[in-house]
């Protein structure tokens, strides 16, 4: 089939019906791929040219119908990616070679795996990879990076000349638990005892929790959440990637995927976490507190969401990037993938050798983690 290739700088050029139809055909889609989420990131300026994210979505069309698409950005930096290439950029700089701009396929500020090579069928996916290879050969940029694709797409990219990199996240699986106590009964005694003690101390502090679906979140709820979110960044001497308008707009445009957990004490909100979900998976995203209370973070960002999963039959809870401490709370290590193509032959060879060594270390790390499972033997 003959495809027409178009580089899209705004999802408005595609339209929500066509984009969401293609997303809905993917086996590993999630709410972060939706038109509502991505367009809001762009339209509020969070991931736009002013912030160093230049949308250049690669699309294939057949008879004016969207056949395949790859979320793609030209990046002026490496912020908001969660697969770190700062050392690569520094090596380029020290050798007088420009690393930026680079091409990046990712969901901005979101370390969540999911389809990147979105296509109607195998033939259009192959054509999309071919179009990407042609684009990166012609554009004169230093490199192309595909972050958090599913394993099968990572392997396809490897066959097309990309170098693969592995990472580790921590995910929780619902084994059909009846309630939170049923889940605790599967953990090693010390782990379950510690969790009970943490939850008891939060309860004894007089803290109560509200689970607020997106459709019920008020302007006041969103302002309080954003205050908590911004304070978390400030505590780490950093600047938030996202603005209040972004959160308010996804609350309005995709309310079925939004959950706010709000902790209250003495009638006042004191902490909040934001989670995004579909019928299969809950994704932990952001958390913050107006004041510090021991173990409030674990209750607001982990235990309350776990109870939500159990109550609603949600099978997976992805708690976000990094965090070995999640294992003590029933999360297990899970591999992630990224794929990288570098135009400079010498740097491509050096980075490939580095990633081969790194992969061995990641495999050993995974083995060690699995040897220390939090569950009863």
N, C-alpha and C positions, 0 to 999 in steps of 0.2 A: 504494500500500500504506500502511496505517496503522501507524506505528511508535510504540512506547512509549519515552519518554526516561527514562533513569535516570542520576543522578550517583553515581559509585562512589568511595568513599573508601578502599577496599581491594580489591585484585585477588582476594582470597579470596571476595568476593561473586560473582565471575564463575567462578572455578575455572580451574585450569591447562588442562584439556582444551579448554574452550570458547575460552579466550584464545588458546592456541597454534594451534588450528584456524583462527581468523580470521587470525592472523599468517601462517600458512603459505599462505594464499590470496593474499597480496600479491605484486606483481611486484618490489618493492624492499624486501623484508624483510631483516633481519639479526639476529644473535644478541642485540643490545641491546634488541630489541623483545620478546624472549621473556619468558614468565612468570617463568622462573628468575632472569633478570637484574633485571627491574623489581621483582618482589616482594621479592627479597633487598635491593635498595636501600631499600625501604620498611621491611621488617621489622627490619633492623639499625639503623634510625634515621639512616642516611646522608642519605636524602631523605624526611624525615617532618616532621610539625608542629614537633618540637623544633628542627629545623635550618632552619625557615622554608620548607619545601616541604610544601604541604597538598594531597595528592592529591584531585582532583575530576574523575576520568575521565568524559568525556561518552560515553554509550553509547546505542545504539538497539537495540530488541528487536522482533522480529516472531514472534508465536506462541511466546514464551518462548525464542526462539533469538537469540543475539547476531548482529545484522546489521551493525553498524558501531561503531567506537570511536575515540576521540581521546585519547591520553595528555595529561592536562591537570592543571595545578597552579595553585593560588593562591600567589603568591610574596610574601614580605615583604622581598625584597632582589633583587639581580641577580647574585649570586655563582653560579659553576658553570655559566654559560650559553654563553660564547665568542662571543656576538653582543652587542656592548657597547652598552648604553643608559644608562650612568651620566650622560652629559651631558643626556639627556632628563629623567632623574629630578631632576637638579640644577636644570634650568630650571623644572620644576614647583614644586620647593621654594622657589625664589627668588620665585615668583609666588604663594606661599601656597596651592598646590593639591596635594592628596595624589596621589602617583604609585603608592605601595604601599598595599594589595596590588594586584597585577596578575595577569592570567591568562597562563599560559605553557604552550605545548605543546612539549615537548622530552624527550630522554632525559637525565636529570640527569648533569651533569659529563662529557658525551659529545658532542663536536662531530663526529658522524657522520651523514651524510645517510641518509634512509630514510623509508618511509611514515609519515605522521602521520595522514592521513585513511584509516584502515583500514576497508574495507568489502567486502561480498560481491559487490557489483555497482555499476554506475554510478548506479543509482537510489538505492541506500542511501547512496552517497557524497554525492550531491546533498542528500539529506535530512539528512545529518550536518552539512554546511556550513550549511544552513538552521537547524538546531537550535543550532549554535554562534553564529550571528548573533543569534538570539533570546535566547540565554543572555547574551551580552555586552551586549545592550541593556537587559536586565532587572536585571543584578546590581549595577549602580552602580559597578563598578570602573573604573579609569582607562583600561585598555588590554588588548589581547590580542596575544600574540606567538607565532607558529608558527615554530620554528627548524629549519633544515636539512631542509625537505621536498624531495622531488624536483621538478624543474622543472615537470612537468605539473601537480602539485598546487599549486605556487606560482601558476601561471597561473589555476587554478580559484579560488584564494583572491583573486587580484587582481580577477577578474570579480565576486566577492562583496563588493568594497569594501575589501579590504586593500591596503596599500601594500607594494610589494616592495623588498627590499634585497638587494644582491649582495655576495658576498665571494669570497675566494680561498683554496683549499687546494692542497696539492701531493701528487699521486698518482703511483705507479709502475705501468706496464703491462708485463705479461709478453708478449713477442713470440715466445714459443715457444723461449726460450733453452735450450740443452742443459746449460749449466752457468754458473757465475759468470764464467768467462773469456769465454764466448760473449757474455754481456751486456756485459762491459767492452769487447769489440771493437767495439761499436756506438757507444761514446762518443768524443768528441773526444780526441785523443791526450793533451792536458794533463790532462784530467779523469781518464782511465783511469790515467795515470801517478801522479797524486796518490793515487787510491784504493789502488793497489798499494803505494805507499809507506806509507800509513797502516796497512794491514793487516799489512805486514811488520813495522812497529815494534811493533804489539801482539803479534804472534807471537814476536818476539825478546825481549819482556818475560816470556816463559814463560807467557802466558795461554792457557788452554784453555777450551772451551765445552761445556756440556751443554744439549741441547734436551729439556725435560721436559714431556711432555704432561700435561694436567690429571689424567688417571687415575693418573699415576705420581708426582705432586707429593706430597711428604711434609709433615708439620707443620713440620719443620725448614726445608724449602724455602720455605714460605709465611712463616714468621717472618723468615727472612733477606730475602726480597723486601720484606716490609713495612718492615723497617728501612731498606732502600735507598729505598723510596718516601717514607717519612716524612723521611728525611735530605734528600731533594731539596727538599721543601717548606721544611724548616728553613733550608736554604741561601738560600732566597729570602724568609726572614722571614715565612713563611706557615704556615697550619695545614692538615693534610690533610683533604680532604673525606670520605674513605673510611676505614673502620676494618678491623682485621685480620679480624674476624668476617665482614665482607662478602667479602673475598677467599677465605677458607677455604670459605665456603658456595657461591660460584659455582664454585670448584674441584671441589666435590662434586656440585653439581646440574647443571652443564653442562660436564663434563670434556672432551667431544668438541670444544669450542670454545676450549679454553685451551692456551696454550703459554707456558712460562717458559723464558727463555734465561738461563742462569747462567754467569757467568765465574768461573773458578777459577785461582789461582796458588799454587804451593807447597802444594797440597792444601787450600787454604782458599777459600771463596767470597768474591769481592771486588766483584761487580757483578751486577745482574739487570735484565731487562726483562720485562714482561708484554704478551703479544699475544693478541688474540681473533680467531678466524677461523671461516669456514665453507668450503665447497668452492670458493667463487669469490674471496673477498677476505680478506686479512689486515689487521687493524687494529692499528697501533701505539698502545699506551695509556700505559704508565708505565715509567720507568726510574730507576735510582739506583745509586750506588757507595759502598762503604765507604771507599775511598781513591781519589785521583785518579791516573790513568795516562793519558798522552797518547793520544788517539784511541780510547780504550776506549768512549766513548759511541757513536761512529759504528759501531764493530764490533758492539756489543751491541744497539743499537737499530735499526740499518739493515742492515749487511752480513750478519749472521747471519740475520735475518728474510728478506732477499732470497734467500739460499741456500735457505731453507725453502720459499719460494714456487716457486722454479725446480724444486726436487726434487719437490714435490708437485703441480706443474701449476696452482698458484693464479694467477689471472689479474691480480689487482689487489692493490696494497699501499697503504693509506691511512696515511700517517705521522703523522696528527694535525693539530692546528691550527697555522697560520702556518708560518714557517720557510723563507725563501728559500734558506738553505744546503742544503736538500734537493735543489735543482736540480743542484748540482754532483755529486750522487750518483744522477742518472738520474730524478728526480721532475719532473713537469711541472705547470704551473698548471692548476687545475680550478675552474670557478665553483661557488659555493654560493648558496643562496637562504634568505631568511627573509621572513615576511609579518607585517605589523603593522596593527592597527586601534586608533585612539585616539578616545576618546569626546569629548574637548574639541575643538570645531571649529577654533579658532584654532591650537591646538598641532598638530592633524592636518594643517592646511594648511602650517604652518611646517616640520614634519618631512618632509612629502612633497616640498617644494621642496629641502630639504637632501639627501634621498635621491636626487633626480634629479641634483643636482650631484655627489654622491658616486659614483653609478653611472658617470658620465662619467669620473671619475678612476680607478675600478676597471677600466673597459674599456681606458683608455690604459695602465694598469699591466700588464694582461694582455698587451696587444700588445707592450709593451717586454720582458716576460719571455719571450714566445715568440720574439722576435728574438734571444734569447741562449740558444737551446736547447743543452743539454749534449751532444747527439748529433752525430755526424759529418754534415756537410752533404752 
